[in-house]
């Protein structure tokens, strides 16, 4: 026979039944953060190449003329 617990003592763990919900929420948050991070990295790469192409076009449009180039 098991002894009776003292009055007022916790006989059930504090998070009983909530562990599974807590683990699922932590996993969902981790997946959401990973999804946002991957999305930011992917969009950042294309934006960067477009920005570099724009800068290259802008730089080539403002290059100084050489004496060999004529007006017409």
mmCIF file of the N, C-alpha and C atoms, coordinates in Angstrom:
data_MODEL
# 
_entry.id   MODEL 
# 
loop_
_atom_site.group_PDB 
_atom_site.id 
_atom_site.type_symbol 
_atom_site.label_atom_id 
_atom_site.label_alt_id 
_atom_site.label_comp_id 
_atom_site.label_asym_id 
_atom_site.label_entity_id 
_atom_site.label_seq_id 
_atom_site.pdbx_PDB_ins_code 
_atom_site.Cartn_x 
_atom_site.Cartn_y 
_atom_site.Cartn_z 
_atom_site.occupancy 
_atom_site.B_iso_or_equiv 
_atom_site.pdbx_formal_charge 
_atom_site.auth_seq_id 
_atom_site.auth_comp_id 
_atom_site.auth_asym_id 
_atom_site.auth_atom_id 
_atom_site.pdbx_PDB_model_num 
ATOM 1   N N  . UNK A 1 1  ? 0.829  -1.168 0.000   1.00 0.00 ? 1  UNK A N  1 
ATOM 2   C CA . UNK A 1 1  ? 0.000  0.000  0.000   1.00 0.00 ? 1  UNK A CA 1 
ATOM 3   C C  . UNK A 1 1  ? 0.886  1.248  0.000   1.00 0.00 ? 1  UNK A C  1 
ATOM 4   N N  . UNK A 1 2  ? 0.519  2.243  -0.860  1.00 0.00 ? 2  UNK A N  1 
ATOM 5   C CA . UNK A 1 2  ? 1.320  3.457  -0.959  1.00 0.00 ? 2  UNK A CA 1 
ATOM 6   C C  . UNK A 1 2  ? 0.896  4.440  0.120   1.00 0.00 ? 2  UNK A C  1 
ATOM 7   N N  . UNK A 1 3  ? 1.855  5.190  0.618   1.00 0.00 ? 3  UNK A N  1 
ATOM 8   C CA . UNK A 1 3  ? 1.491  6.159  1.672   1.00 0.00 ? 3  UNK A CA 1 
ATOM 9   C C  . UNK A 1 3  ? 0.679  7.315  1.098   1.00 0.00 ? 3  UNK A C  1 
ATOM 10  N N  . UNK A 1 4  ? -0.181 7.862  1.883   1.00 0.00 ? 4  UNK A N  1 
ATOM 11  C CA . UNK A 1 4  ? -1.007 9.003  1.478   1.00 0.00 ? 4  UNK A CA 1 
ATOM 12  C C  . UNK A 1 4  ? -0.140 10.269 1.442   1.00 0.00 ? 4  UNK A C  1 
ATOM 13  N N  . UNK A 1 5  ? -0.321 11.107 0.399   1.00 0.00 ? 5  UNK A N  1 
ATOM 14  C CA . UNK A 1 5  ? 0.461  12.339 0.370   1.00 0.00 ? 5  UNK A CA 1 
ATOM 15  C C  . UNK A 1 5  ? 0.008  13.297 1.470   1.00 0.00 ? 5  UNK A C  1 
ATOM 16  N N  . UNK A 1 6  ? 0.942  14.133 1.870   1.00 0.00 ? 6  UNK A N  1 
ATOM 17  C CA . UNK A 1 6  ? 0.625  15.124 2.902   1.00 0.00 ? 6  UNK A CA 1 
ATOM 18  C C  . UNK A 1 6  ? -0.372 16.129 2.326   1.00 0.00 ? 6  UNK A C  1 
ATOM 19  N N  . UNK A 1 7  ? -1.241 16.670 3.162   1.00 0.00 ? 7  UNK A N  1 
ATOM 20  C CA . UNK A 1 7  ? -2.216 17.651 2.681   1.00 0.00 ? 7  UNK A CA 1 
ATOM 21  C C  . UNK A 1 7  ? -1.511 18.877 2.084   1.00 0.00 ? 7  UNK A C  1 
ATOM 22  N N  . UNK A 1 8  ? -1.960 19.305 0.913   1.00 0.00 ? 8  UNK A N  1 
ATOM 23  C CA . UNK A 1 8  ? -1.403 20.471 0.258   1.00 0.00 ? 8  UNK A CA 1 
ATOM 24  C C  . UNK A 1 8  ? -0.217 20.171 -0.641  1.00 0.00 ? 8  UNK A C  1 
ATOM 25  N N  . UNK A 1 9  ? 0.246  18.919 -0.664  1.00 0.00 ? 9  UNK A N  1 
ATOM 26  C CA . UNK A 1 9  ? 1.380  18.612 -1.542  1.00 0.00 ? 9  UNK A CA 1 
ATOM 27  C C  . UNK A 1 9  ? 0.880  18.364 -2.964  1.00 0.00 ? 9  UNK A C  1 
ATOM 28  N N  . UNK A 1 10 ? 1.733  18.677 -3.917  1.00 0.00 ? 10 UNK A N  1 
ATOM 29  C CA . UNK A 1 10 ? 1.363  18.479 -5.316  1.00 0.00 ? 10 UNK A CA 1 
ATOM 30  C C  . UNK A 1 10 ? 1.578  17.012 -5.681  1.00 0.00 ? 10 UNK A C  1 
ATOM 31  N N  . UNK A 1 11 ? 0.510  16.369 -6.085  1.00 0.00 ? 11 UNK A N  1 
ATOM 32  C CA . UNK A 1 11 ? 0.627  14.975 -6.492  1.00 0.00 ? 11 UNK A CA 1 
ATOM 33  C C  . UNK A 1 11 ? 0.641  14.840 -8.001  1.00 0.00 ? 11 UNK A C  1 
ATOM 34  N N  . UNK A 1 12 ? 0.303  15.920 -8.707  1.00 0.00 ? 12 UNK A N  1 
ATOM 35  C CA . UNK A 1 12 ? 0.284  15.924 -10.165 1.00 0.00 ? 12 UNK A CA 1 
ATOM 36  C C  . UNK A 1 12 ? 1.348  16.925 -10.614 1.00 0.00 ? 12 UNK A C  1 
ATOM 37  N N  . UNK A 1 13 ? 2.141  16.576 -11.611 1.00 0.00 ? 13 UNK A N  1 
ATOM 38  C CA . UNK A 1 13 ? 3.143  17.536 -12.097 1.00 0.00 ? 13 UNK A CA 1 
ATOM 39  C C  . UNK A 1 13 ? 2.493  18.851 -12.516 1.00 0.00 ? 13 UNK A C  1 
ATOM 40  N N  . UNK A 1 14 ? 3.246  19.924 -12.372 1.00 0.00 ? 14 UNK A N  1 
ATOM 41  C CA . UNK A 1 14 ? 2.724  21.264 -12.623 1.00 0.00 ? 14 UNK A CA 1 
ATOM 42  C C  . UNK A 1 14 ? 2.222  21.428 -14.061 1.00 0.00 ? 14 UNK A C  1 
ATOM 43  N N  . UNK A 1 15 ? 2.935  20.877 -15.040 1.00 0.00 ? 15 UNK A N  1 
ATOM 44  C CA . UNK A 1 15 ? 2.547  21.029 -16.442 1.00 0.00 ? 15 UNK A CA 1 
ATOM 45  C C  . UNK A 1 15 ? 1.851  19.790 -16.995 1.00 0.00 ? 15 UNK A C  1 
ATOM 46  N N  . UNK A 1 16 ? 1.230  19.021 -16.173 1.00 0.00 ? 16 UNK A N  1 
ATOM 47  C CA . UNK A 1 16 ? 0.589  17.799 -16.611 1.00 0.00 ? 16 UNK A CA 1 
ATOM 48  C C  . UNK A 1 16 ? -0.433 18.086 -17.704 1.00 0.00 ? 16 UNK A C  1 
ATOM 49  N N  . UNK A 1 17 ? -0.246 17.453 -18.863 1.00 0.00 ? 17 UNK A N  1 
ATOM 50  C CA . UNK A 1 17 ? -1.162 17.627 -19.983 1.00 0.00 ? 17 UNK A CA 1 
ATOM 51  C C  . UNK A 1 17 ? -0.806 18.792 -20.877 1.00 0.00 ? 17 UNK A C  1 
ATOM 52  N N  . UNK A 1 18 ? 0.001  19.717 -20.407 1.00 0.00 ? 18 UNK A N  1 
ATOM 53  C CA . UNK A 1 18 ? 0.379  20.883 -21.193 1.00 0.00 ? 18 UNK A CA 1 
ATOM 54  C C  . UNK A 1 18 ? 1.721  20.699 -21.906 1.00 0.00 ? 18 UNK A C  1 
ATOM 55  N N  . UNK A 1 19 ? 2.449  19.654 -21.557 1.00 0.00 ? 19 UNK A N  1 
ATOM 56  C CA . UNK A 1 19 ? 3.763  19.450 -22.169 1.00 0.00 ? 19 UNK A CA 1 
ATOM 57  C C  . UNK A 1 19 ? 3.660  19.300 -23.682 1.00 0.00 ? 19 UNK A C  1 
ATOM 58  N N  . UNK A 1 20 ? 2.696  18.517 -24.121 1.00 0.00 ? 20 UNK A N  1 
ATOM 59  C CA . UNK A 1 20 ? 2.539  18.263 -25.557 1.00 0.00 ? 20 UNK A CA 1 
ATOM 60  C C  . UNK A 1 20 ? 2.182  19.560 -26.279 1.00 0.00 ? 20 UNK A C  1 
ATOM 61  N N  . UNK A 1 21 ? 1.280  20.330 -25.717 1.00 0.00 ? 21 UNK A N  1 
ATOM 62  C CA . UNK A 1 21 ? 0.882  21.595 -26.334 1.00 0.00 ? 21 UNK A CA 1 
ATOM 63  C C  . UNK A 1 21 ? 2.070  22.545 -26.378 1.00 0.00 ? 21 UNK A C  1 
ATOM 64  N N  . UNK A 1 22 ? 2.837  22.596 -25.313 1.00 0.00 ? 22 UNK A N  1 
ATOM 65  C CA . UNK A 1 22 ? 4.005  23.464 -25.272 1.00 0.00 ? 22 UNK A CA 1 
ATOM 66  C C  . UNK A 1 22 ? 5.048  23.049 -26.309 1.00 0.00 ? 22 UNK A C  1 
ATOM 67  N N  . UNK A 1 23 ? 5.288  21.756 -26.445 1.00 0.00 ? 23 UNK A N  1 
ATOM 68  C CA . UNK A 1 23 ? 6.254  21.266 -27.436 1.00 0.00 ? 23 UNK A CA 1 
ATOM 69  C C  . UNK A 1 23 ? 5.774  21.585 -28.844 1.00 0.00 ? 23 UNK A C  1 
ATOM 70  N N  . UNK A 1 24 ? 4.500  21.401 -29.131 1.00 0.00 ? 24 UNK A N  1 
ATOM 71  C CA . UNK A 1 24 ? 3.960  21.698 -30.459 1.00 0.00 ? 24 UNK A CA 1 
ATOM 72  C C  . UNK A 1 24 ? 4.096  23.188 -30.765 1.00 0.00 ? 24 UNK A C  1 
ATOM 73  N N  . UNK A 1 25 ? 3.803  24.038 -29.804 1.00 0.00 ? 25 UNK A N  1 
ATOM 74  C CA . UNK A 1 25 ? 3.937  25.473 -30.019 1.00 0.00 ? 25 UNK A CA 1 
ATOM 75  C C  . UNK A 1 25 ? 5.390  25.879 -30.263 1.00 0.00 ? 25 UNK A C  1 
ATOM 76  N N  . UNK A 1 26 ? 6.314  25.303 -29.524 1.00 0.00 ? 26 UNK A N  1 
ATOM 77  C CA . UNK A 1 26 ? 7.733  25.619 -29.719 1.00 0.00 ? 26 UNK A CA 1 
ATOM 78  C C  . UNK A 1 26 ? 8.189  25.174 -31.105 1.00 0.00 ? 26 UNK A C  1 
ATOM 79  N N  . UNK A 1 27 ? 7.757  24.008 -31.544 1.00 0.00 ? 27 UNK A N  1 
ATOM 80  C CA . UNK A 1 27 ? 8.128  23.522 -32.877 1.00 0.00 ? 27 UNK A CA 1 
ATOM 81  C C  . UNK A 1 27 ? 7.524  24.425 -33.957 1.00 0.00 ? 27 UNK A C  1 
ATOM 82  N N  . UNK A 1 28 ? 6.270  24.836 -33.790 1.00 0.00 ? 28 UNK A N  1 
ATOM 83  C CA . UNK A 1 28 ? 5.640  25.726 -34.765 1.00 0.00 ? 28 UNK A CA 1 
ATOM 84  C C  . UNK A 1 28 ? 6.348  27.071 -34.852 1.00 0.00 ? 28 UNK A C  1 
ATOM 85  N N  . UNK A 1 29 ? 6.743  27.610 -33.714 1.00 0.00 ? 29 UNK A N  1 
ATOM 86  C CA . UNK A 1 29 ? 7.473  28.881 -33.716 1.00 0.00 ? 29 UNK A CA 1 
ATOM 87  C C  . UNK A 1 29 ? 8.821  28.717 -34.406 1.00 0.00 ? 29 UNK A C  1 
ATOM 88  N N  . UNK A 1 30 ? 9.520  27.622 -34.145 1.00 0.00 ? 30 UNK A N  1 
ATOM 89  C CA . UNK A 1 30 ? 10.817 27.380 -34.782 1.00 0.00 ? 30 UNK A CA 1 
ATOM 90  C C  . UNK A 1 30 ? 10.671 27.247 -36.299 1.00 0.00 ? 30 UNK A C  1 
ATOM 91  N N  . UNK A 1 31 ? 9.647  26.544 -36.748 1.00 0.00 ? 31 UNK A N  1 
ATOM 92  C CA . UNK A 1 31 ? 9.414  26.394 -38.189 1.00 0.00 ? 31 UNK A CA 1 
ATOM 93  C C  . UNK A 1 31 ? 9.060  27.745 -38.810 1.00 0.00 ? 31 UNK A C  1 
ATOM 94  N N  . UNK A 1 32 ? 8.259  28.543 -38.135 1.00 0.00 ? 32 UNK A N  1 
ATOM 95  C CA . UNK A 1 32 ? 7.887  29.861 -38.655 1.00 0.00 ? 32 UNK A CA 1 
ATOM 96  C C  . UNK A 1 32 ? 9.109  30.772 -38.767 1.00 0.00 ? 32 UNK A C  1 
ATOM 97  N N  . UNK A 1 33 ? 9.971  30.757 -37.764 1.00 0.00 ? 33 UNK A N  1 
ATOM 98  C CA . UNK A 1 33 ? 11.184 31.581 -37.810 1.00 0.00 ? 33 UNK A CA 1 
ATOM 99  C C  . UNK A 1 33 ? 12.091 31.117 -38.943 1.00 0.00 ? 33 UNK A C  1 
ATOM 100 N N  . UNK A 1 34 ? 12.235 29.823 -39.119 1.00 0.00 ? 34 UNK A N  1 
ATOM 101 C CA . UNK A 1 34 ? 13.062 29.300 -40.212 1.00 0.00 ? 34 UNK A CA 1 
ATOM 102 C C  . UNK A 1 34 ? 12.471 29.692 -41.567 1.00 0.00 ? 34 UNK A C  1 
ATOM 103 N N  . UNK A 1 35 ? 11.163 29.624 -41.709 1.00 0.00 ? 35 UNK A N  1 
ATOM 104 C CA . UNK A 1 35 ? 10.502 29.988 -42.960 1.00 0.00 ? 35 UNK A CA 1 
ATOM 105 C C  . UNK A 1 35 ? 10.737 31.460 -43.296 1.00 0.00 ? 35 UNK A C  1 
ATOM 106 N N  . UNK A 1 36 ? 10.593 32.324 -42.316 1.00 0.00 ? 36 UNK A N  1 
ATOM 107 C CA . UNK A 1 36 ? 10.805 33.750 -42.529 1.00 0.00 ? 36 UNK A CA 1 
ATOM 108 C C  . UNK A 1 36 ? 12.273 34.028 -42.858 1.00 0.00 ? 36 UNK A C  1 
ATOM 109 N N  . UNK A 1 37 ? 13.184 33.359 -42.168 1.00 0.00 ? 37 UNK A N  1 
ATOM 110 C CA . UNK A 1 37 ? 14.615 33.570 -42.426 1.00 0.00 ? 37 UNK A CA 1 
ATOM 111 C C  . UNK A 1 37 ? 14.992 33.134 -43.841 1.00 0.00 ? 37 UNK A C  1 
ATOM 112 N N  . UNK A 1 38 ? 14.510 31.987 -44.269 1.00 0.00 ? 38 UNK A N  1 
ATOM 113 C CA . UNK A 1 38 ? 14.817 31.508 -45.625 1.00 0.00 ? 38 UNK A CA 1 
ATOM 114 C C  . UNK A 1 38 ? 14.197 32.440 -46.656 1.00 0.00 ? 38 UNK A C  1 
ATOM 115 N N  . UNK A 1 39 ? 12.986 32.877 -46.433 1.00 0.00 ? 39 UNK A N  1 
ATOM 116 C CA . UNK A 1 39 ? 12.343 33.810 -47.353 1.00 0.00 ? 39 UNK A CA 1 
ATOM 117 C C  . UNK A 1 39 ? 13.087 35.130 -47.449 1.00 0.00 ? 39 UNK A C  1 
ATOM 118 N N  . UNK A 1 40 ? 13.579 35.631 -46.326 1.00 0.00 ? 40 UNK A N  1 
ATOM 119 C CA . UNK A 1 40 ? 14.337 36.881 -46.344 1.00 0.00 ? 40 UNK A CA 1 
ATOM 120 C C  . UNK A 1 40 ? 15.655 36.713 -47.078 1.00 0.00 ? 40 UNK A C  1 
ATOM 121 N N  . UNK A 1 41 ? 16.297 35.587 -46.906 1.00 0.00 ? 41 UNK A N  1 
ATOM 122 C CA . UNK A 1 41 ? 17.563 35.346 -47.592 1.00 0.00 ? 41 UNK A CA 1 
ATOM 123 C C  . UNK A 1 41 ? 17.364 35.225 -49.099 1.00 0.00 ? 41 UNK A C  1 
ATOM 124 N N  . UNK A 1 42 ? 16.303 34.561 -49.509 1.00 0.00 ? 42 UNK A N  1 
ATOM 125 C CA . UNK A 1 42 ? 16.056 34.383 -50.949 1.00 0.00 ? 42 UNK A CA 1 
ATOM 126 C C  . UNK A 1 42 ? 15.710 35.711 -51.609 1.00 0.00 ? 42 UNK A C  1 
ATOM 127 N N  . UNK A 1 43 ? 14.853 36.498 -51.012 1.00 0.00 ? 43 UNK A N  1 
ATOM 128 C CA . UNK A 1 43 ? 14.476 37.765 -51.620 1.00 0.00 ? 43 UNK A CA 1 
ATOM 129 C C  . UNK A 1 43 ? 15.635 38.747 -51.579 1.00 0.00 ? 43 UNK A C  1 
ATOM 130 N N  . UNK A 1 44 ? 16.459 38.666 -50.576 1.00 0.00 ? 44 UNK A N  1 
ATOM 131 C CA . UNK A 1 44 ? 17.607 39.557 -50.479 1.00 0.00 ? 44 UNK A CA 1 
ATOM 132 C C  . UNK A 1 44 ? 18.598 39.334 -51.597 1.00 0.00 ? 44 UNK A C  1 
ATOM 133 N N  . UNK A 1 45 ? 18.762 38.106 -52.032 1.00 0.00 ? 45 UNK A N  1 
ATOM 134 C CA . UNK A 1 45 ? 19.707 37.825 -53.105 1.00 0.00 ? 45 UNK A CA 1 
ATOM 135 C C  . UNK A 1 45 ? 19.238 38.412 -54.423 1.00 0.00 ? 45 UNK A C  1 
ATOM 136 N N  . UNK A 1 46 ? 17.977 38.273 -54.774 1.00 0.00 ? 46 UNK A N  1 
ATOM 137 C CA . UNK A 1 46 ? 17.491 38.819 -56.037 1.00 0.00 ? 46 UNK A CA 1 
ATOM 138 C C  . UNK A 1 46 ? 17.473 40.335 -55.999 1.00 0.00 ? 46 UNK A C  1 
ATOM 139 N N  . UNK A 1 47 ? 17.107 40.909 -54.869 1.00 0.00 ? 47 UNK A N  1 
ATOM 140 C CA . UNK A 1 47 ? 17.109 42.361 -54.760 1.00 0.00 ? 47 UNK A CA 1 
ATOM 141 C C  . UNK A 1 47 ? 18.529 42.903 -54.906 1.00 0.00 ? 47 UNK A C  1 
ATOM 142 N N  . UNK A 1 48 ? 19.476 42.186 -54.355 1.00 0.00 ? 48 UNK A N  1 
ATOM 143 C CA . UNK A 1 48 ? 20.853 42.635 -54.421 1.00 0.00 ? 48 UNK A CA 1 
ATOM 144 C C  . UNK A 1 48 ? 21.365 42.617 -55.858 1.00 0.00 ? 48 UNK A C  1 
ATOM 145 N N  . UNK A 1 49 ? 21.054 41.569 -56.618 1.00 0.00 ? 49 UNK A N  1 
ATOM 146 C CA . UNK A 1 49 ? 21.525 41.513 -57.997 1.00 0.00 ? 49 UNK A CA 1 
ATOM 147 C C  . UNK A 1 49 ? 20.844 42.582 -58.843 1.00 0.00 ? 49 UNK A C  1 
ATOM 148 N N  . UNK A 1 50 ? 19.560 42.837 -58.608 1.00 0.00 ? 50 UNK A N  1 
ATOM 149 C CA . UNK A 1 50 ? 18.879 43.909 -59.326 1.00 0.00 ? 50 UNK A CA 1 
ATOM 150 C C  . UNK A 1 50 ? 19.488 45.260 -58.979 1.00 0.00 ? 50 UNK A C  1 
ATOM 151 N N  . UNK A 1 51 ? 19.817 45.459 -57.725 1.00 0.00 ? 51 UNK A N  1 
ATOM 152 C CA . UNK A 1 51 ? 20.420 46.706 -57.285 1.00 0.00 ? 51 UNK A CA 1 
ATOM 153 C C  . UNK A 1 51 ? 21.796 46.880 -57.919 1.00 0.00 ? 51 UNK A C  1 
ATOM 154 N N  . UNK A 1 52 ? 22.574 45.814 -57.974 1.00 0.00 ? 52 UNK A N  1 
ATOM 155 C CA . UNK A 1 52 ? 23.894 45.897 -58.597 1.00 0.00 ? 52 UNK A CA 1 
ATOM 156 C C  . UNK A 1 52 ? 23.781 46.176 -60.092 1.00 0.00 ? 52 UNK A C  1 
ATOM 157 N N  . UNK A 1 53 ? 22.811 45.592 -60.763 1.00 0.00 ? 53 UNK A N  1 
ATOM 158 C CA . UNK A 1 53 ? 22.610 45.858 -62.183 1.00 0.00 ? 53 UNK A CA 1 
ATOM 159 C C  . UNK A 1 53 ? 22.206 47.310 -62.397 1.00 0.00 ? 53 UNK A C  1 
ATOM 160 N N  . UNK A 1 54 ? 21.354 47.837 -61.548 1.00 0.00 ? 54 UNK A N  1 
ATOM 161 C CA . UNK A 1 54 ? 20.949 49.236 -61.659 1.00 0.00 ? 54 UNK A CA 1 
ATOM 162 C C  . UNK A 1 54 ? 22.147 50.159 -61.457 1.00 0.00 ? 54 UNK A C  1 
ATOM 163 N N  . UNK A 1 55 ? 22.971 49.850 -60.446 1.00 0.00 ? 55 UNK A N  1 
ATOM 164 C CA . UNK A 1 55 ? 24.160 50.666 -60.211 1.00 0.00 ? 55 UNK A CA 1 
ATOM 165 C C  . UNK A 1 55 ? 25.123 50.598 -61.395 1.00 0.00 ? 55 UNK A C  1 
ATOM 166 N N  . UNK A 1 56 ? 25.274 49.424 -61.972 1.00 0.00 ? 56 UNK A N  1 
ATOM 167 C CA . UNK A 1 56 ? 26.165 49.269 -63.115 1.00 0.00 ? 56 UNK A CA 1 
ATOM 168 C C  . UNK A 1 56 ? 25.664 50.091 -64.302 1.00 0.00 ? 56 UNK A C  1 
ATOM 169 N N  . UNK A 1 57 ? 24.371 50.062 -64.561 1.00 0.00 ? 57 UNK A N  1 
ATOM 170 C CA . UNK A 1 57 ? 23.789 50.843 -65.652 1.00 0.00 ? 57 UNK A CA 1 
ATOM 171 C C  . UNK A 1 57 ? 23.962 52.328 -65.388 1.00 0.00 ? 57 UNK A C  1 
ATOM 172 N N  . UNK A 1 58 ? 23.736 52.727 -64.179 1.00 0.00 ? 58 UNK A N  1 
ATOM 173 C CA . UNK A 1 58 ? 23.865 54.128 -63.807 1.00 0.00 ? 58 UNK A CA 1 
ATOM 174 C C  . UNK A 1 58 ? 25.314 54.589 -63.949 1.00 0.00 ? 58 UNK A C  1 
ATOM 175 N N  . UNK A 1 59 ? 26.254 53.748 -63.534 1.00 0.00 ? 59 UNK A N  1 
ATOM 176 C CA . UNK A 1 59 ? 27.668 54.114 -63.621 1.00 0.00 ? 59 UNK A CA 1 
ATOM 177 C C  . UNK A 1 59 ? 28.116 54.215 -65.074 1.00 0.00 ? 59 UNK A C  1 
ATOM 178 N N  . UNK A 1 60 ? 27.664 53.303 -65.916 1.00 0.00 ? 60 UNK A N  1 
ATOM 179 C CA . UNK A 1 60 ? 28.092 53.340 -67.311 1.00 0.00 ? 60 UNK A CA 1 
ATOM 180 C C  . UNK A 1 60 ? 27.463 54.508 -68.065 1.00 0.00 ? 60 UNK A C  1 
ATOM 181 N N  . UNK A 1 61 ? 26.331 55.002 -67.628 1.00 0.00 ? 61 UNK A N  1 
ATOM 182 C CA . UNK A 1 61 ? 25.683 56.136 -68.285 1.00 0.00 ? 61 UNK A CA 1 
ATOM 183 C C  . UNK A 1 61 ? 26.419 57.438 -67.980 1.00 0.00 ? 61 UNK A C  1 
ATOM 184 N N  . UNK A 1 62 ? 27.142 57.511 -66.895 1.00 0.00 ? 62 UNK A N  1 
ATOM 185 C CA . UNK A 1 62 ? 27.817 58.738 -66.479 1.00 0.00 ? 62 UNK A CA 1 
ATOM 186 C C  . UNK A 1 62 ? 29.331 58.661 -66.657 1.00 0.00 ? 62 UNK A C  1 
ATOM 187 N N  . UNK A 1 63 ? 29.812 57.776 -67.470 1.00 0.00 ? 63 UNK A N  1 
ATOM 188 C CA . UNK A 1 63 ? 31.259 57.692 -67.659 1.00 0.00 ? 63 UNK A CA 1 
ATOM 189 C C  . UNK A 1 63 ? 31.727 58.857 -68.537 1.00 0.00 ? 63 UNK A C  1 
ATOM 190 N N  . UNK A 1 64 ? 32.924 59.309 -68.333 1.00 0.00 ? 64 UNK A N  1 
ATOM 191 C CA . UNK A 1 64 ? 33.415 60.426 -69.136 1.00 0.00 ? 64 UNK A CA 1 
ATOM 192 C C  . UNK A 1 64 ? 33.656 60.005 -70.581 1.00 0.00 ? 64 UNK A C  1 
ATOM 193 N N  . UNK A 1 65 ? 33.458 60.930 -71.475 1.00 0.00 ? 65 UNK A N  1 
ATOM 194 C CA . UNK A 1 65 ? 33.647 60.657 -72.911 1.00 0.00 ? 65 UNK A CA 1 
ATOM 195 C C  . UNK A 1 65 ? 35.142 60.681 -73.247 1.00 0.00 ? 65 UNK A C  1 
ATOM 196 N N  . UNK A 1 66 ? 35.526 59.814 -74.112 1.00 0.00 ? 66 UNK A N  1 
ATOM 197 C CA . UNK A 1 66 ? 36.914 59.788 -74.584 1.00 0.00 ? 66 UNK A CA 1 
ATOM 198 C C  . UNK A 1 66 ? 37.044 60.686 -75.796 1.00 0.00 ? 66 UNK A C  1 
ATOM 199 N N  . UNK A 1 67 ? 38.236 61.172 -76.099 1.00 0.00 ? 67 UNK A N  1 
ATOM 200 C CA . UNK A 1 67 ? 38.401 62.042 -77.264 1.00 0.00 ? 67 UNK A CA 1 
ATOM 201 C C  . UNK A 1 67 ? 38.058 61.342 -78.579 1.00 0.00 ? 67 UNK A C  1 
ATOM 202 N N  . UNK A 1 68 ? 38.098 60.034 -78.650 1.00 0.00 ? 68 UNK A N  1 
ATOM 203 C CA . UNK A 1 68 ? 37.786 59.300 -79.881 1.00 0.00 ? 68 UNK A CA 1 
ATOM 204 C C  . UNK A 1 68 ? 36.302 59.325 -80.214 1.00 0.00 ? 68 UNK A C  1 
ATOM 205 N N  . UNK A 1 69 ? 35.448 59.533 -79.207 1.00 0.00 ? 69 UNK A N  1 
ATOM 206 C CA . UNK A 1 69 ? 34.002 59.542 -79.449 1.00 0.00 ? 69 UNK A CA 1 
ATOM 207 C C  . UNK A 1 69 ? 33.600 60.885 -80.044 1.00 0.00 ? 69 UNK A C  1 
ATOM 208 N N  . UNK A 1 70 ? 32.804 60.841 -81.075 1.00 0.00 ? 70 UNK A N  1 
ATOM 209 C CA . UNK A 1 70 ? 32.358 62.079 -81.710 1.00 0.00 ? 70 UNK A CA 1 
ATOM 210 C C  . UNK A 1 70 ? 30.876 62.295 -81.423 1.00 0.00 ? 70 UNK A C  1 
ATOM 211 N N  . UNK A 1 71 ? 30.404 63.496 -81.634 1.00 0.00 ? 71 UNK A N  1 
ATOM 212 C CA . UNK A 1 71 ? 29.005 63.824 -81.349 1.00 0.00 ? 71 UNK A CA 1 
ATOM 213 C C  . UNK A 1 71 ? 28.052 63.327 -82.412 1.00 0.00 ? 71 UNK A C  1 
ATOM 214 N N  . UNK A 1 72 ? 28.501 62.978 -83.535 1.00 0.00 ? 72 UNK A N  1 
ATOM 215 C CA . UNK A 1 72 ? 27.493 62.635 -84.470 1.00 0.00 ? 72 UNK A CA 1 
ATOM 216 C C  . UNK A 1 72 ? 27.856 61.803 -85.586 1.00 0.00 ? 72 UNK A C  1 
# 
